[in-house]
Amino acid sequence: MSKDKNFVLIYPPASLARYSPFKVVPLGGLYLADALIKKGYSVTIIDDGVEDIKERLLSLVGPGTVALGISSLSGTQLLHALAIAKFIREQFRDIPIIWGGAHATALPLQTLQSELVDYVVWGEGEDSLPELLDCINGKTSVKHIKGIGYKDNGNPILTEIR
């Protein structure tokens, strides 16, 4: 695998408890990881408490990190996701933040309006996310990718659903 094809997908905690006794296998993230690995990316999925996620990011993110992904529901998980995105923006200013999951899919334009969001993948992302990362990594246009949102001079743009 190339040293410049790393992706980290973050699942913020869905509860207010520091550590939840309930763990759910992030099946959506595993599907995404499989699609990305087939395209030559290395993928790390972080599913932990907010402070532990921040600590892991400091050790995982490097020059080969193409983007960081955040998958979130609305509600408490979204509050944690925003705190993590703010941390990412402060620590890794030049690395794009891609949002996905139920919240970004239900409200893609609203999600894109945040300064903590560079792209959204809305709907199923197994095809859209690898294409998006290829464009970001190759510094080419994302306009042709179905199922994403991006910003054009600060204006949110949604492509058609995949």
C-alpha positions in Angstrom: 0.0 0.0 0.0 1.1 3.5 -0.8 2.3 5.7 2.1 0.1 8.5 0.8 -3.2 6.6 0.9 -4.3 6.5 4.6 -7.8 7.1 5.8 -9.1 7.3 9.3 -12.8 6.8 10.0 -14.1 8.0 13.3 -17.3 6.9 15.1 -17.9 9.3 18.0 -19.6 8.0 21.1 -23.4 8.0 21.0 -23.9 8.5 24.7 -22.8 11.0 27.4 -21.1 8.2 29.4 -17.3 8.3 29.2 -17.3 4.6 28.3 -20.3 2.9 27.0 -20.9 -0.7 28.1 -22.6 -1.3 24.8 -20.4 -1.7 21.8 -21.8 -2.2 18.3 -19.7 -3.4 15.4 -19.6 -0.5 12.9 -20.8 -2.5 9.9 -21.1 0.6 7.7 -17.5 1.4 8.4 -16.4 -2.1 7.7 -18.1 -2.0 4.3 -16.3 1.3 3.6 -13.0 -0.1 4.8 -13.4 -3.1 2.5 -14.1 -0.8 -0.5 -11.1 1.4 0.3 -8.7 -1.5 0.9 -9.6 -2.8 -2.5 -8.5 0.5 -3.9 -5.2 0.4 -2.2 -5.9 2.5 0.9 -5.1 1.7 4.5 -8.0 2.3 6.8 -8.2 2.7 10.6 -11.6 2.8 12.3 -11.7 4.5 15.7 -14.8 3.8 17.9 -14.1 5.1 21.3 -14.6 8.0 23.8 -13.9 11.6 22.7 -10.6 12.0 24.6 -9.4 8.6 23.5 -10.2 9.4 19.9 -8.2 12.7 20.1 -5.3 10.8 21.6 -5.4 8.1 18.9 -5.6 10.8 16.1 -2.4 12.4 17.3 -0.5 9.1 16.9 -2.3 8.0 13.6 -2.4 11.1 11.4 0.6 11.8 9.4 1.8 13.1 6.0 0.2 10.2 4.2 -3.3 10.8 5.6 -5.6 11.8 2.7 -8.6 12.7 4.8 -10.4 12.0 8.1 -14.0 10.8 8.1 -16.6 11.2 10.8 -19.8 9.1 10.8 -22.5 10.4 13.0 -26.2 10.2 13.9 -28.0 13.4 15.0 -28.3 14.1 18.8 -25.6 13.3 21.4 -23.3 11.6 18.9 -23.4 14.8 16.7 -22.3 16.9 19.7 -19.3 14.6 20.2 -18.6 14.6 16.4 -18.5 18.4 16.4 -16.0 18.4 19.3 -13.8 15.9 17.5 -14.0 17.9 14.2 -13.0 21.1 16.0 -10.0 19.2 17.4 -9.1 17.9 14.0 -9.4 21.4 12.5 -7.1 22.8 15.2 -4.5 20.0 15.0 -4.6 19.0 11.3 -5.7 22.2 9.4 -4.7 20.9 6.0 -6.4 17.5 6.1 -10.0 17.4 4.7 -12.8 16.3 7.0 -15.4 14.1 5.3 -18.8 13.6 7.1 -21.1 10.7 6.5 -23.6 8.6 8.3 -27.3 9.2 9.1 -27.0 12.9 10.0 -25.0 13.9 6.9 -27.4 11.8 4.7 -30.5 13.3 6.2 -29.2 16.9 6.2 -26.4 17.1 3.7 -26.7 20.8 2.9 -27.0 21.8 6.5 -24.0 19.7 7.3 -21.9 21.3 4.6 -22.6 24.8 6.0 -20.3 24.1 8.9 -16.7 25.2 8.8 -15.9 21.9 10.3 -17.0 20.0 7.2 -15.2 19.9 3.9 -17.2 17.1 2.2 -20.2 15.0 2.9 -20.9 11.5 1.5 -24.6 11.0 1.6 -26.3 7.7 1.0 -24.3 4.6 0.6 -20.6 5.5 0.4 -18.9 2.3 -0.8 -18.4 3.7 -4.3 -18.5 7.5 -3.5 -15.9 7.6 -0.8 -13.1 5.8 -2.7 -13.7 8.1 -5.7 -13.7 11.1 -3.4 -10.4 10.1 -1.8 -8.9 9.4 -5.2 -9.8 13.0 -6.3 -8.5 14.5 -3.1 -5.3 12.5 -3.2 -4.8 13.4 -6.9 -6.0 17.0 -6.5 -8.6 16.6 -9.2 -12.2 17.8 -9.4 -14.9 16.1 -7.4 -17.8 17.5 -9.4 -18.5 14.3 -11.3 -18.8 12.0 -8.2 -22.3 11.0 -7.4 -23.5 10.9 -3.7 -21.2 13.6 -2.3 -21.4 17.3 -1.3 -18.6 19.8 -1.4 -18.0 23.5 -1.3 -17.4 25.8 -4.2 -16.2 29.2 -3.0 -17.9 28.5 0.3 -21.2 27.5 -1.3 -22.5 24.0 -0.6 -23.0 21.8 -3.7 -24.7 18.4 -3.7 -24.2 16.0 -6.6 -27.0 13.6 -7.5 -27.5 10.6 -5.2 -25.8 7.4 -6.2 
